[in-house]
Amino acid sequence: MKSSRGEFMSKRSRHQLSRRELLARGAQVASVLALPQFMVTKVFGQTAGFDFYISTSGSDSNPGTLAAPWALTSLQRSSGNNGQMAGKRVGLIAGTYNMGSMSGDGNYQNPILNVPAGSAGSPTYLASCDSSGNYSAGAAILAMGSNGTANSCIGQNQGGGGLFTIDGLVIDGGGGGNPSYNGTFNGSLIDYWPGGGAGMAIFQNCEIRNLTATGSGNNMAGIFSQGSTNSLTINNCYFHDIYKEAQSDHCHGIEFYSTVGAVIQYCTFVRCDGGISFKGQGQGGGESGCTVAYCYFGTMRGSNYGTGVGLRGFDLTGRTTAPNVVHHNIFNDVGVQDRKNDVGSTVSQPTTWYNNTIYDTEGANYGVDLMTTGNNLITYYNNLTVASAPTGNFRIQLTNTLVLLDYNGYFALNNNFGAMWRYNESTQNSLANWRAATGGDANAISGSSIPFVGAITTAVTSQQFQLASGSPASGAGRVGGTSSGAVCAIGAWANGTTQIGYNGSGAVASPPPAVPNAPVLTVS
């Protein structure tokens, strides 16, 4: 609405309309308003997709229209345009935004680009678009390059109110997947450190890549968030080439501190020091009520304990009694690191794991390592673990009494299970012994062949982990993990699963906010 009215007003001022001309123009506008709504859009040449636009060649002194967009500096908190974005739809027009010369305040909790909070009814929406102003995932690239700041690239300043969405951006740390990269950018790519009572922040359809952090001591991540409570959702994002040579256990695709109720789904993580880290220690409490679902974790780089894993954390006491839930994810080792589902410290709040697929090729360490400080904290069912290594030394380790352990599947090449099972630090070399030690998995299955549609390759795709026709895993699970539940497959590709991991486009499980109606003009 503002952009259309602004264009009309600018035309009027340029032509110095007389009273008669102004009245005539008003009559024309009135006639236009009588047309159907789609005709209004066409007459005024608007796409109606965004309220404001930013381009690589824009200026902060422009009105922020598609024809005269703002510069990227309008997204800095110091810009007078920044506050105008609150509750509005802002399109970043296609192109690479070189941020090498943009500086911050040196506080890593305050990103260089600040997305202001909107309202519950109208959150701020920042998205990638094409040159015509139409939403286009991946068209706009924020490139940090050799930026020397410790600030993160984009997000919201510490204590922010949430209530915003970032959609379809490519955020590049400049490392280019090169371990010898000597760039000086040393912050996270997205930061979100909300204040109390913050509304929802959503990151979706983004590619978050090439963070090659330097130094030691600080934690870096593709997305770094602390202190959010039921105010964070990450959908359909692709995290890759995120690592820190000097300290691999301090760099992950996503890093959480003291977080409640976060939802991460349909994301892909490859070539990171670690996929997701829930790291609550020393930061006011642990994580609880969080969900990780329908994600794909591929090759990881880190080699230290607690790194090179898809998912680790849930340590220390959570702030609610709601369990963390991990379901319908694929953890694909591809011969790099065996510890994919890892809790580096002992778990002291409930976690529920179901319908995950864990695939291993080396067999050198733990595939699933769930250590707890007390009884009745872990629920584990319908999970499929597959060891293709000749040694068969792929391990699932659990400790203490579980709430539920059943309907899981264990497959090892040539039935060479080796030390597949460990319970309370004691190795069980057969499914029968595992059942006797744990008192669970009465309905678990085991087998000697790989139950997938074909051979597993290094391709970054979840499709290859679908179950082969007639696989014994196809009907071996139960919804809810009990005999009263409906029959389902074990593993991530259970009945009804349609997507696992990033789908390579702007389509996400929950669609982006609806395009607003065309503007309606009035003449007094």
C-alpha positions in Angstrom: 0.0 0.0 0.0 2.7 2.5 0.9 4.8 1.8 -2.2 1.8 2.3 -4.6 0.6 5.4 -2.8 4.1 6.7 -2.7 4.6 6.3 -6.4 1.3 8.1 -7.1 2.3 11.0 -4.9 5.7 11.3 -6.5 4.2 11.6 -9.9 1.8 14.3 -8.7 4.6 16.4 -7.3 6.8 16.1 -10.4 4.0 17.3 -12.7 2.7 20.1 -10.4 -0.9 19.3 -11.0 -3.5 22.1 -11.2 -6.7 21.8 -9.2 -8.6 20.8 -12.3 -6.0 18.2 -13.2 -6.0 16.9 -9.7 -9.8 16.5 -9.6 -9.6 14.7 -13.0 -7.0 12.4 -11.6 -9.1 11.7 -8.6 -12.0 10.7 -10.9 -9.7 8.3 -12.7 -8.5 6.7 -9.5 -12.1 6.3 -8.3 -12.9 4.5 -11.6 -10.0 2.2 -11.1 -11.1 1.4 -7.6 -14.4 0.1 -9.0 -12.4 -2.6 -11.0 -11.9 -6.1 -9.7 -9.0 -6.3 -7.3 -6.6 -8.1 -9.7 -7.1 -5.2 -12.1 -5.9 -2.7 -9.5 -2.6 -4.6 -9.3 -2.2 -4.5 -13.1 -3.1 -0.8 -13.5 -0.6 0.4 -10.9 2.1 -2.0 -12.0 2.5 -3.6 -8.6 3.2 -7.3 -7.8 1.6 -6.8 -4.3 4.2 -9.2 -2.9 6.1 -6.9 -0.6 5.7 -3.6 1.1 9.4 -2.6 0.7 12.3 -3.7 -1.5 16.0 -3.8 -1.1 18.5 -4.3 -3.9 22.3 -4.4 -4.4 22.1 -1.0 -6.2 19.5 0.6 -3.9 19.8 3.7 -1.7 18.6 4.4 1.8 17.2 7.7 0.5 14.9 5.9 -1.9 11.2 5.2 -0.9 11.9 1.5 -0.9 9.6 0.6 -3.8 10.4 -2.0 -6.5 11.4 0.8 -8.9 13.4 2.7 -6.2 14.6 0.2 -3.6 16.6 0.7 -0.4 20.1 -0.4 0.1 21.0 -3.4 2.4 22.2 -0.9 5.0 18.5 -0.2 5.7 18.5 -3.5 7.5 21.0 -2.1 10.0 19.6 -1.0 13.3 21.1 2.5 12.9 19.1 3.1 9.7 16.0 5.2 9.9 14.4 2.7 7.5 14.8 -0.2 9.8 11.9 0.6 12.1 9.6 1.1 9.1 10.0 -2.6 8.3 8.4 -3.8 11.5 5.3 -5.8 10.6 5.9 -5.4 6.9 6.9 -7.6 4.0 10.4 -6.8 2.8 11.8 -8.3 -0.4 15.6 -8.7 -1.0 15.9 -8.5 -4.8 18.0 -11.2 -6.5 21.8 -10.6 -6.4 24.8 -11.1 -4.2 25.0 -8.6 -1.3 28.7 -8.2 -0.4 28.9 -7.5 3.3 32.7 -7.4 3.5 32.7 -3.7 4.4 29.7 -3.7 6.7 30.7 -3.5 10.4 29.0 -4.2 13.6 29.4 -3.2 17.2 31.7 -6.2 18.1 29.1 -7.9 20.2 28.5 -11.4 18.7 25.0 -11.4 20.1 24.0 -8.4 17.9 23.9 -9.3 14.2 25.0 -6.7 11.5 21.5 -6.9 9.9 18.6 -6.5 12.3 15.1 -7.7 11.5 12.8 -5.7 13.7 9.9 -7.4 15.5 6.4 -7.1 14.1 3.3 -7.9 15.9 1.4 -11.2 16.6 -1.0 -10.4 13.9 1.6 -9.0 11.5 5.1 -10.4 11.9 7.9 -8.9 9.9 8.6 -10.9 6.8 12.0 -10.8 5.0 12.4 -12.9 1.9 14.3 -13.4 -1.3 12.6 -12.3 -4.5 13.3 -11.9 -8.2 13.8 -8.7 -10.1 10.0 -8.5 -10.7 9.3 -8.7 -6.9 8.1 -12.2 -6.9 9.2 -14.6 -4.1 12.2 -16.7 -5.3 14.1 -18.9 -2.9 17.8 -18.7 -3.2 17.9 -15.6 -5.4 19.3 -13.2 -2.8 22.7 -14.0 -1.3 24.2 -12.4 1.8 28.0 -12.9 1.5 30.2 -12.1 4.5 33.4 -12.6 2.6 36.4 -11.4 4.6 34.4 -9.3 7.0 36.5 -8.9 10.1 33.7 -8.5 12.6 32.8 -10.9 15.3 29.1 -9.9 14.9 26.8 -12.4 13.2 25.3 -11.7 9.8 21.6 -11.4 10.3 18.9 -11.9 12.9 17.7 -9.8 15.8 19.6 -7.9 18.5 19.9 -9.5 21.9 16.6 -9.2 23.8 14.6 -8.9 20.7 10.9 -9.6 20.5 10.9 -12.3 17.8 7.8 -11.9 15.6 9.6 -12.2 12.3 10.3 -14.7 9.4 13.4 -15.0 7.2 12.5 -16.9 4.1 14.6 -18.2 1.1 17.9 -16.3 1.7 21.3 -17.8 1.0 23.6 -16.8 3.8 27.3 -17.4 3.0 30.2 -17.1 5.4 32.7 -16.9 2.6 34.7 -20.0 3.4 33.7 -21.7 0.2 34.1 -25.2 1.8 37.9 -24.6 1.9 39.6 -25.6 5.2 42.6 -23.3 4.3 40.4 -20.3 3.9 41.9 -17.4 5.8 38.9 -15.1 6.0 38.4 -13.1 9.1 34.7 -13.4 9.6 34.3 -15.0 13.0 30.6 -14.9 14.0 27.5 -17.1 13.4 25.5 -16.6 10.3 22.1 -16.2 12.1 21.7 -15.1 15.7 18.5 -15.1 17.8 18.8 -14.2 21.5 15.2 -13.2 22.3 14.0 -11.4 25.4 11.4 -12.8 27.7 7.9 -13.3 26.2 9.2 -13.1 22.6 7.0 -14.1 19.8 7.8 -16.7 17.1 10.8 -16.4 14.9 10.8 -18.5 11.8 13.7 -19.4 9.5 12.7 -21.3 6.4 13.8 -22.3 2.9 17.3 -20.9 3.6 20.7 -22.2 2.5 23.2 -21.5 5.3 26.7 -22.3 4.2 30.5 -21.8 4.2 31.2 -20.7 7.7 34.9 -21.3 8.4 35.4 -20.0 11.9 38.8 -19.2 13.3 40.3 -19.1 16.8 39.0 -20.9 19.8 36.8 -20.3 22.9 33.7 -19.0 21.2 30.8 -21.1 19.8 29.8 -20.5 16.2 27.0 -21.9 14.2 24.9 -21.5 11.1 22.0 -20.5 13.5 22.9 -19.7 17.1 20.1 -19.2 19.5 19.8 -18.8 23.3 17.0 -18.4 25.7 14.0 -18.9 23.3 10.8 -20.3 24.8 8.3 -21.6 22.4 9.4 -19.0 19.9 11.6 -20.6 17.3 10.9 -22.7 14.2 13.4 -23.8 11.6 11.9 -25.3 8.4 13.4 -26.7 5.2 16.9 -25.3 5.5 20.1 -26.6 4.1 23.3 -26.3 6.3 26.6 -27.2 4.8 30.4 -26.6 5.2 30.2 -25.1 8.7 33.3 -25.8 10.7 36.1 -24.5 12.9 39.5 -26.1 12.4 40.9 -25.1 15.8 38.0 -26.3 17.9 35.5 -28.5 16.1 33.3 -29.1 19.2 32.5 -25.4 19.2 30.9 -25.2 15.7 27.6 -26.7 14.5 24.9 -26.2 11.9 22.6 -25.1 14.8 23.6 -24.3 18.3 21.1 -24.0 21.1 21.6 -22.8 24.7 18.8 -22.9 27.2 16.0 -23.4 24.8 12.4 -24.6 25.2 10.0 -25.7 22.6 12.1 -25.1 19.4 11.0 -27.0 16.3 13.5 -28.1 13.7 12.1 -30.0 10.7 12.8 -30.8 7.0 16.5 -29.7 7.3 19.6 -31.1 5.8 23.1 -31.0 7.5 26.3 -32.1 5.7 30.0 -31.4 6.0 29.6 -29.6 9.4 31.6 -30.2 12.6 28.3 -31.2 14.0 24.6 -31.0 12.9 22.6 -29.7 15.9 23.9 -29.1 19.4 21.7 -28.6 22.4 24.2 -27.2 24.9 22.5 -25.9 28.0 25.4 -26.2 30.5 26.2 -23.0 32.3 23.6 -21.0 30.5 20.6 -21.0 32.8 19.2 -24.4 32.2 19.0 -27.1 29.6 16.6 -27.8 26.7 13.2 -29.2 26.9 10.1 -29.6 24.8 12.1 -29.3 21.6 11.4 -31.3 18.4 13.8 -32.5 15.7 11.9 -34.2 12.9 12.2 -35.2 9.2 15.8 -34.1 9.0 18.7 -35.6 7.1 22.2 -35.7 8.7 25.0 -36.6 6.2 28.7 -36.6 6.4 30.1 -34.7 9.3 33.7 -33.4 9.7 34.5 -33.2 13.4 36.5 -35.9 15.1 36.5 -34.9 18.8 34.1 -36.4 21.2 30.8 -34.8 20.8 31.6 -33.6 17.3 31.1 -35.1 13.9 27.6 -36.1 15.1 24.2 -35.3 13.7 22.6 -34.5 17.0 23.9 -34.0 20.5 22.9 -32.4 23.7 19.7 -32.3 25.8 22.1 -32.0 28.8 21.3 -30.6 32.2 17.9 -30.1 33.7 15.3 -28.6 31.4 13.0 -25.7 32.3 9.8 -27.7 31.7 8.8 -31.3 32.1 7.9 -31.6 28.4 10.1 -34.2 26.7 12.4 -33.5 23.8 11.2 -35.5 20.8 13.4 -36.8 17.9 11.6 -38.6 15.2 11.7 -39.5 11.5 15.3 -38.4 10.9 18.1 -40.1 8.9 21.6 -40.2 10.2 24.0 -41.3 7.4 27.6 -41.8 8.4 29.1 -42.3 4.9 32.3 -43.6 6.6 33.3 -40.4 8.5 32.0 -40.6 12.1 30.0 -43.2 13.9 28.6 -41.2 16.8 25.6 -39.6 15.1 22.9 -39.5 17.8 25.1 -38.4 20.7 24.4 -37.0 24.1 27.9 -35.8 25.2 26.8 -35.2 28.8 24.3 -37.2 30.7 20.6 -36.5 30.1 18.5 -35.4 33.0 15.2 -34.7 31.4 12.9 -36.9 29.3 13.6 -37.5 25.6 11.6 -39.6 23.2 13.2 -41.2 20.1 11.1 -42.9 17.5 11.2 -43.8 13.8 14.8 -42.7 13.1 17.2 -44.4 10.7 20.8 -44.7 11.8 23.2 -46.0 9.2 26.9 -46.8 9.8 29.8 -47.9 7.6 32.8 -48.0 9.8 31.7 -49.5 13.1 34.3 -47.8 15.2 32.2 -46.2 17.9 28.7 -45.5 19.2 25.9 -44.9 16.7 23.4 -44.1 19.4 24.7 -43.0 22.8 22.0 -42.0 25.3 23.3 -41.6 28.8 21.0 -40.6 31.6 21.5 -39.6 35.2 18.2 -41.2 36.4 15.6 -43.9 35.5 12.6 -43.6 33.3 13.8 -40.7 31.1 14.3 -42.3 27.7 11.6 -43.6 25.3 13.0 -45.4 22.3 10.9 -47.3 19.7 10.5 -47.9 16.0 14.1 -47.0 15.3 16.2 -48.7 12.6 19.9 -49.2 13.1 22.0 -50.6 10.2 25.7 -51.5 10.4 27.3 -52.3 7.0 30.9 -52.5 8.4 32.5 -56.0 8.3 33.5 -55.6 12.0 29.9 -55.2 13.0 31.1 -52.9 15.8 28.3 -50.4 15.5 26.9 -49.7 18.9 23.7 -48.5 20.5 24.3 -47.6 24.2 21.6 -46.9 26.7 21.8 -46.4 30.4 19.4 -46.8 33.3 15.7 -47.9 33.1 13.8 -46.7 30.1 10.1 -45.6 29.9 9.7 -47.7 26.7 12.0 -49.8 24.6 10.4 -51.9 21.8 9.7 -52.5 18.1 13.2 -51.4 17.1 15.2 -53.0 14.2 18.9 -54.0 14.3 20.6 -55.1 11.0 24.3 -56.0 10.6 26.1 -57.2 7.5 26.5 -61.0 7.5 25.0 -61.1 11.0 28.3 -59.8 12.4 26.8 -57.8 15.2 30.0 -57.7 17.3 29.3 -55.1 20.1 26.0 -53.8 18.6 24.3 -53.4 22.0 25.6 -51.9 25.3 23.4 -51.3 28.3 24.8 -49.6 31.4 28.3 -50.0 30.0 27.9 -53.7 29.6 28.2 -55.2 26.1 25.5 -57.6 24.9 26.4 -59.6 21.8 23.0 -60.8 20.8 19.4 -59.5 20.6 18.4 -62.2 23.2 21.0 -60.9 25.7 20.0 -57.3 25.0 16.4 -58.2 25.8 17.4 -59.9 29.0 19.6 -57.0 30.2 17.1 -54.2 29.4 13.8 -56.0 29.9 12.6 -54.4 26.7 12.6 -54.8 22.9 10.4 -57.9 23.1 9.1 -57.2 19.6 12.4 -56.0 18.1 13.8 -57.6 14.9 17.3 -58.2 13.6 18.6 -59.2 10.3 21.8 -59.8 8.2 21.0 -57.8 5.0 20.7 -54.1 4.3 17.0 -53.4 4.1 17.0 -50.4 1.8 16.0 -50.0 -1.9 19.6 -50.1 -3.1 23.2 -49.6 -2.1 23.9 -46.4 -0.1 26.1 -43.9 -1.8 27.7 -40.6 -0.8 24.8 -38.7 -2.5 23.1 -36.2 -0.2 19.7 -37.6 -0.5 17.3 -39.3 1.9 15.5 -41.2 -0.9 18.1 -44.0 -0.9 17.1 -44.9 2.7 13.6 -45.9 1.8 12.8 -49.6 2.6 13.0 -52.2 -0.1 9.8 -54.0 -1.1 9.3 -56.9 1.2 11.8 -55.6 3.8 11.2 -57.2 7.2 11.3 -53.6 8.6 8.2 -52.6 6.5 5.6 -53.7 9.0 7.6 -54.3 12.1 6.7 -51.1 14.0 3.8 -49.9 16.0 2.5 -46.4 16.2 3.2 -45.2 19.8 5.5 -48.2 20.4 2.9 -50.4 22.0 0.9 -53.4 20.8 -2.3 -51.4 20.7 -0.8 -49.0 18.1 -1.4 -49.4 14.4 1.1 -51.4 12.3 3.8 -49.2 10.7 7.3 -49.4 9.3 10.3 -48.9 11.5 12.8 -46.3 10.5 12.3 -42.8 9.1 10.4 -43.7 6.0 7.5 -45.0 8.0 3.9 -44.9 6.7 2.9 -41.4 5.5 6.3 -39.8 5.4 6.6 -37.6 2.3 9.8 -35.6 2.9 13.0 -36.0 4.8 15.5 -33.2 4.6 15.7 -30.0 2.6 13.7 -30.3 -0.6 15.8 -27.8 -2.6 13.1 -25.3 -3.1 10.9 -22.7 -1.4 8.2 -25.2 -0.7 7.9 -25.9 3.0 5.5 -27.9 5.1 3.8 -24.8 6.3 3.6 -22.3 3.4 5.0 -18.8 3.6 2.7 -16.0 4.7 0.0 -15.2 2.2 0.6 -12.5 -0.4 -1.4 -9.5 0.8 -4.3 -8.0 -1.1 -3.6 -5.3 -3.7 -3.5 -1.8 -2.3 -6.6 0.3 -2.1 -6.2 4.1 -2.7 -8.3 6.9 -1.6 -8.4 10.6 -2.7 -9.6 13.2 -0.3 
